[in-house]
């Protein structure tokens, strides 16, 4: 990689940096319509597929989870609410309504459902109750925020980025249990939740805009930022599973670290390996394969380049100045990089053949800025992506290169992708449109909005 040594491409980066919407404002509630650059009709590249509107009228939805075949839970970022959608109808009252700080990337962020299990495992993740895991930026007063980044009105400052476990009993969420209490800031709060194949809970937290935390700065941890910049792995009771990079709190709960900000994680249904998306600052958004102890490199490396202040330096293959916790952590380069800011959010493996066997177990990634869904195939041993032509270098240098991987465009600012385990189709949450879409074959679909 010699990108930063090439004047022409460097000029391109400057142009894209100036014109692109900075993904610091990923969930900024004041201008959701401005986030999606693609404002035209929805287009699916495969003529054999179409889309349906499953639900509409939602207010800045972020993530969703399924309780049944036609029973969906969806978070509304600014309201601190979880809406329940049954047979396409938003129910009259939210299933949950809590106080959240909602400015910029704060708010009601993540949700995941764990159904009752009948088998135990070594981590004692066995339950006869349906659990609903929810993450949000909690506050004492609904919607309260700091008028300035460095100052909060006493009593009105947020309490923290928190992960709770609720029990679903008689169609109500009850008995909240606080599992994680982490730092917060205006941006980079992460919040994505997934229950893994091991029945453990995986949770993303960004760097929260703190400059010294679990970010490859040896012996310079800022107490305010301690516990950020990573992917957590805990039991459904909130306990550490097995320390990978450390044995003490909070390191014993880290699965990965050095993560700037992630809004998407998913497990490969074939190999069980974890993958994530990561937002860069003004360039270098990533897709990564996340092995236990994975170090994503932030704030020393982003994309394939060294970070030099607020700009980027030389290309680097094997950075040697990263914190590795005595060899327990290991850096590996990204599998794919967008040079221009696209704001990748959800990542999902389609563990179904309902859209055609050619897509089964392939990877799909959504973005915020373009309203796109990208389609990736994996190599035979599923350790890397199959990338041809101008993408063989794993870098999107020009926007026109996206045509090689584009699957859907025009769905607005997409914040979540899920595969309904009951019908096998792909569902899409559009933050800016306030809708949930379903992608289906044309033989059964109706694309009228």
C-alpha positions in Angstrom: 0.0 0.0 0.0 1.5 3.3 -1.1 -1.6 5.4 -1.0 -0.2 8.3 1.0 2.8 8.6 -1.2 0.7 9.2 -4.3 -0.3 12.9 -4.7 -3.3 12.2 -6.9 -4.9 9.8 -4.4 -4.0 12.1 -1.5 -5.9 14.9 -3.2 -8.8 12.5 -3.7 -8.8 11.8 0.1 -8.8 15.6 0.9 -11.8 16.1 -1.4 -13.7 13.2 0.1 -12.8 14.3 3.6 -14.3 17.8 2.9 -17.4 16.6 1.2 -18.3 13.5 3.2 -20.5 13.7 6.2 -18.3 12.8 9.2 -19.5 9.7 10.9 -18.9 11.3 14.3 -22.6 12.2 13.8 -23.7 8.7 13.1 -27.0 8.9 14.9 -27.5 12.6 15.1 -31.2 13.1 15.6 -31.4 16.6 14.3 -30.9 15.8 10.6 -31.7 12.2 9.8 -32.7 13.0 6.2 -29.3 14.5 5.6 -27.5 11.3 6.5 -28.6 9.2 3.5 -27.0 10.5 0.3 -29.1 8.2 -1.8 -32.6 9.7 -1.9 -33.9 8.0 -5.0 -35.9 4.9 -5.5 -35.0 1.7 -3.8 -33.1 -0.6 -6.1 -32.1 -4.3 -5.6 -29.4 -5.4 -8.0 -30.8 -9.0 -8.3 -34.0 -8.8 -10.5 -35.3 -11.9 -8.8 -35.6 -10.1 -5.5 -37.8 -7.3 -4.2 -38.7 -5.7 -0.9 -41.7 -5.2 1.3 -42.4 -2.6 4.1 -43.0 -4.6 7.3 -43.6 -1.6 9.5 -43.5 2.2 9.3 -44.0 5.3 11.5 -41.1 4.4 13.7 -39.0 7.3 15.3 -35.3 6.9 14.6 -35.1 3.1 15.0 -31.7 1.7 15.6 -31.8 -2.1 16.1 -34.3 -4.9 16.2 -34.8 -8.5 17.5 -37.4 -11.2 16.9 -39.7 -12.7 19.5 -41.7 -14.8 17.0 -42.5 -15.2 13.2 -44.3 -11.9 13.1 -43.3 -10.4 16.4 -40.5 -7.8 16.3 -38.9 -5.6 18.9 -37.3 -2.4 17.7 -35.4 0.3 19.6 -36.2 4.0 19.1 -33.0 6.0 19.7 -34.2 9.3 21.0 -37.4 8.2 22.9 -35.7 5.5 25.0 -38.5 3.2 23.9 -38.7 -0.4 22.6 -41.7 -0.8 20.3 -43.3 -4.1 19.7 -44.5 -4.9 16.2 -47.0 -7.7 15.7 -48.2 -8.7 12.2 -46.9 -5.4 10.9 -48.7 -3.2 13.5 -46.9 -1.1 16.0 -48.6 -1.8 19.3 -50.3 1.1 21.1 -47.9 1.1 24.1 -44.1 0.5 24.0 -42.8 -2.6 25.7 -40.2 -0.5 27.5 -39.7 3.2 28.1 -36.6 4.4 29.9 -34.8 7.7 30.4 -32.0 8.2 27.8 -29.6 10.9 26.9 -30.1 11.2 23.2 -27.8 13.8 21.7 -25.6 12.7 18.8 -24.7 9.0 19.2 -26.3 8.6 22.6 -29.6 7.0 23.1 -31.4 3.6 22.9 -28.8 1.7 21.0 -28.8 -2.1 21.0 -31.2 -5.1 21.5 -30.9 -8.9 21.4 -33.2 -11.7 22.5 -32.1 -15.0 24.1 -34.9 -17.6 24.1 -35.2 -20.2 26.9 -32.5 -22.9 26.7 -32.8 -26.5 27.8 -29.2 -27.4 27.7 -26.4 -26.2 30.0 -22.8 -25.4 29.1 -19.5 -24.7 30.9 -20.5 -21.1 31.4 -23.9 -21.9 33.0 -25.8 -20.0 30.3 -29.0 -21.8 30.9 -32.4 -20.2 31.4 -36.1 -21.1 31.4 -37.0 -17.4 30.7 -36.8 -15.3 27.6 -34.1 -12.6 28.2 -34.1 -9.3 26.3 -30.7 -7.5 26.4 -30.8 -3.8 25.9 -28.1 -1.1 25.8 -28.7 2.6 26.2 -27.1 5.8 27.5 -29.0 6.1 30.7 -29.9 9.4 32.4 -32.0 10.5 35.3 -34.1 12.9 33.3 -35.5 12.0 29.9 -33.5 13.4 27.0 -31.2 15.4 29.3 -27.7 16.2 28.0 -24.8 18.4 28.8 -25.2 21.9 27.2 -21.5 21.8 26.6 -19.2 18.8 26.1 -17.2 19.8 29.1 -20.0 20.8 31.4 -23.3 19.2 32.5 -26.0 20.9 34.6 -25.7 19.2 38.0 -28.2 16.3 38.1 -28.7 16.3 34.4 -25.5 14.5 33.2 -25.9 11.0 31.7 -25.2 8.1 34.1 -23.4 5.9 31.6 -23.6 3.5 28.6 -25.3 0.6 30.2 -26.2 -3.0 29.2 -29.2 -4.4 30.9 -30.9 -7.8 30.9 -34.7 -7.9 31.2 -37.0 -10.8 31.6 -40.0 -11.1 29.3 -42.9 -12.1 31.6 -46.6 -11.9 30.6 -45.7 -9.6 27.7 -43.8 -7.2 29.9 -40.1 -6.5 30.4 -39.4 -6.8 34.1 -36.6 -7.4 36.6 -33.8 -5.4 34.9 -30.3 -6.5 35.8 -27.4 -4.2 35.1 -24.7 -6.2 33.4 -22.2 -3.5 32.2 -21.8 0.1 33.3 -19.4 1.8 30.9 -18.2 5.4 30.1 -20.2 7.6 27.7 -19.5 10.6 25.5 -21.1 12.5 22.7 -19.8 10.0 20.1 -18.5 6.5 19.7 -20.7 4.8 22.2 -21.2 1.6 20.1 -24.0 -0.4 21.7 -24.4 -3.4 19.4 -25.5 -6.6 21.1 -25.5 -10.2 19.9 -25.9 -13.6 21.6 -23.2 -15.8 20.3 -23.4 -19.5 19.4 -21.8 -20.2 22.8 -24.9 -18.4 24.4 -22.6 -15.7 25.7 -23.4 -12.0 25.2 -21.1 -9.9 22.9 -21.3 -6.2 23.1 -19.5 -3.3 21.4 -18.3 -0.1 23.0 -16.4 2.6 21.0 -13.6 4.8 22.3 -16.2 7.3 23.6 -13.9 10.1 22.3 -11.5 9.5 25.1 -7.9 9.7 24.0 -6.3 7.2 26.4 -8.1 3.9 27.1 -7.8 0.4 25.8 -6.3 1.9 22.6 -2.7 0.8 22.4 -1.3 3.4 24.8 0.8 1.6 27.3 0.5 2.8 30.9 -1.6 5.8 29.9 -5.1 4.7 30.7 -7.5 7.6 31.4 -9.8 6.5 34.2 -12.7 8.2 32.5 -12.2 6.1 29.4 -11.4 2.8 31.1 -13.5 0.0 29.7 -14.0 1.4 26.2 -12.7 0.7 22.7 -13.6 -3.0 22.4 -15.9 -5.9 22.1 -17.0 -7.5 25.4 -17.9 -11.1 26.0 -19.9 -11.9 29.2 -22.3 -14.6 30.3 -26.0 -13.9 30.3 -25.6 -13.1 34.0 -22.9 -10.5 33.3 -19.9 -12.5 34.5 -16.6 -12.8 32.8 -16.3 -16.0 30.7 -12.5 -16.5 30.6 -10.0 -13.7 30.5 -8.3 -13.4 27.1 -6.1 -10.3 27.6 -6.3 -10.1 31.4 -7.7 -11.6 34.5 -8.9 -8.4 36.3 -11.9 -6.1 35.7 -12.5 -4.9 33.0 -9.9 -6.7 30.9 -11.2 -10.1 31.9 -14.4 -9.3 29.9 -12.7 -8.1 26.7 -12.9 -10.3 23.6 -11.3 -7.7 21.4 -9.8 -4.2 21.9 -8.3 -1.2 20.0 -11.7 -0.7 18.3 -12.6 2.9 17.4 -16.3 2.3 17.1 -18.4 -0.6 15.9 -22.1 -0.8 15.0 -22.0 -4.3 13.6 -20.9 -7.8 14.8 -22.0 -11.2 13.7 -20.8 -14.8 13.7 -20.1 -16.8 10.6 -22.7 -19.7 10.8 -20.2 -22.1 9.2 -17.0 -21.5 11.2 -18.4 -19.7 14.3 -15.8 -16.9 13.8 -16.8 -13.3 14.8 -16.7 -10.5 12.3 -17.2 -6.8 12.8 -17.5 -3.4 11.1 -15.5 -0.4 12.3 -16.0 3.3 11.6 -12.9 5.3 11.0 -12.7 9.1 11.4 -12.6 10.8 7.9 -11.5 7.7 6.1 -10.7 4.0 6.5 -13.9 2.3 7.6 -13.2 -1.4 8.1 -14.5 -5.0 8.0 -12.5 -7.3 10.3 -12.4 -10.9 11.2 -12.3 -10.9 15.0 -10.3 -13.7 16.7 -10.2 -13.9 20.5 -7.8 -11.3 21.7 -8.0 -9.3 18.4 -6.4 -5.9 18.5 -7.9 -3.6 15.8 -5.0 -1.1 16.2 -6.8 2.1 17.1 -5.5 4.7 17.9 -2.2 3.8 16.3 -3.5 2.2 13.1 -6.7 2.6 11.1 -7.2 0.8 7.8 -3.8 0.0 6.4 -2.1 3.1 7.6 -0.5 4.7 10.7 -2.6 7.4 12.4 -0.6 10.6 12.6 -2.6 13.1 14.8 -5.8 13.8 12.9 -4.3 12.6 9.6 -2.8 9.4 8.3 0.8 8.5 7.7 2.6 5.8 5.9 1.2 2.4 4.9 2.1 -0.3 7.5 1.9 -4.0 7.3 3.1 -5.2 10.6 2.9 -2.5 13.3 5.3 -3.1 16.1 4.4 -0.4 18.6 1.0 -1.8 19.7 0.0 -3.0 23.2 -0.3 -6.8 23.2 -0.8 -7.5 27.0 2.2 -9.7 27.2 1.5 -11.5 23.9 -2.2 -12.2 24.7 -3.5 -9.7 22.2 -2.8 -9.8 18.5 -3.2 -7.3 15.8 -4.4 -8.3 12.3 -5.1 -6.0 9.4 -8.7 -5.5 8.1 -10.3 -7.6 5.5 -11.8 -4.7 3.7 -11.5 -0.9 3.8 -13.5 2.0 2.5 -11.1 4.9 1.8 -13.9 7.4 1.8 -16.3 7.6 4.8 -19.3 5.4 4.3 -20.3 4.7 7.9 -20.7 0.9 7.9 -23.2 -0.3 10.4 -24.8 -3.8 10.5 -23.0 -6.9 9.4 -25.0 -10.1 8.8 -24.5 -13.6 7.5 -27.5 -14.9 5.6 -27.8 -18.3 7.2 -30.7 -19.2 4.9 -31.4 -20.1 1.3 -34.6 -18.1 1.1 -33.1 -15.5 -1.2 -31.4 -18.2 -3.3 -28.7 -20.7 -2.6 -26.2 -18.4 -4.2 -26.5 -16.1 -1.2 -26.6 -18.7 1.6 -24.1 -18.0 4.3 -22.7 -15.0 2.5 -21.9 -11.7 4.3 -24.0 -8.6 4.0 -22.9 -5.2 5.3 -25.1 -2.0 5.5 -24.0 1.6 5.6 -25.4 4.8 7.0 -24.4 7.5 4.5 -25.4 5.8 1.2 -28.4 3.7 2.2 -26.6 0.7 0.7 -26.3 -3.0 1.5 -23.1 -4.7 0.2 -22.7 -8.4 -0.6 -19.5 -10.3 0.0 -18.6 -13.9 -0.7 -16.0 -15.7 1.3 -13.2 -17.9 0.2 -13.3 -21.7 0.7 -11.9 -21.8 4.2 -13.9 -18.6 5.0 -10.9 -16.7 6.4 -11.1 -13.8 3.9 -13.4 -12.2 1.3 -13.4 -12.9 -2.4 -12.5 -9.6 -4.0 -11.7 -9.2 -7.7 -10.8 -6.5 -10.1 -10.1 -3.1 -8.7 -11.1 -4.4 -5.2 -8.4 -7.0 -5.1 -6.3 -4.7 -3.0 -9.1 -4.7 -0.4 -9.6 -1.0 -0.6 -12.5 1.1 -2.1 -10.4 3.9 -3.7 -13.3 5.3 -5.8 -17.0 5.3 -5.3 -17.6 3.7 -8.7 -15.9 0.6 -7.4 -18.8 -0.1 -5.1 -20.8 -1.4 -8.1 -18.9 -4.7 -7.8 -20.4 -5.4 -4.3 -23.6 -3.4 -4.2 -26.7 -5.4 -3.4 -29.3 -2.8 -2.4 -29.3 1.0 -2.6 -31.8 3.7 -1.6 -33.1 2.3 1.7 -32.1 5.4 3.7 -29.7 5.4 6.6 -29.5 1.7 7.5 -28.7 0.9 11.1 -29.5 -2.8 11.4 -29.8 -6.0 9.3 -31.2 -9.2 10.7 -32.3 -12.6 9.4 -35.7 -13.6 10.8 -35.0 -17.1 12.3 -38.6 -18.0 11.6 -39.0 -17.2 7.9 -35.3 -16.9 6.8 -35.6 -13.6 5.0 -33.5 -10.5 5.5 -34.9 -7.6 7.4 -33.6 -4.0 7.3 -34.0 -1.1 9.7 -34.0 2.3 8.1 -33.2 5.0 10.6 -34.0 7.9 8.4 -37.2 6.5 6.8 -38.5 5.1 10.1 -39.3 1.8 8.5 -38.4 -1.9 8.6 -38.1 -3.5 5.2 -38.0 -7.2 4.3 -36.1 -8.5 1.2 -37.9 -11.4 -0.5 -38.2 -13.1 -3.9 -40.3 -11.3 -6.5 -42.7 -14.3 -6.5 -44.0 -13.4 -3.1 -43.0 -9.7 -2.6 -44.8 -6.4 -3.0 -42.6 -3.3 -3.1 -45.3 -0.7 -2.8 -44.4 1.6 0.1 
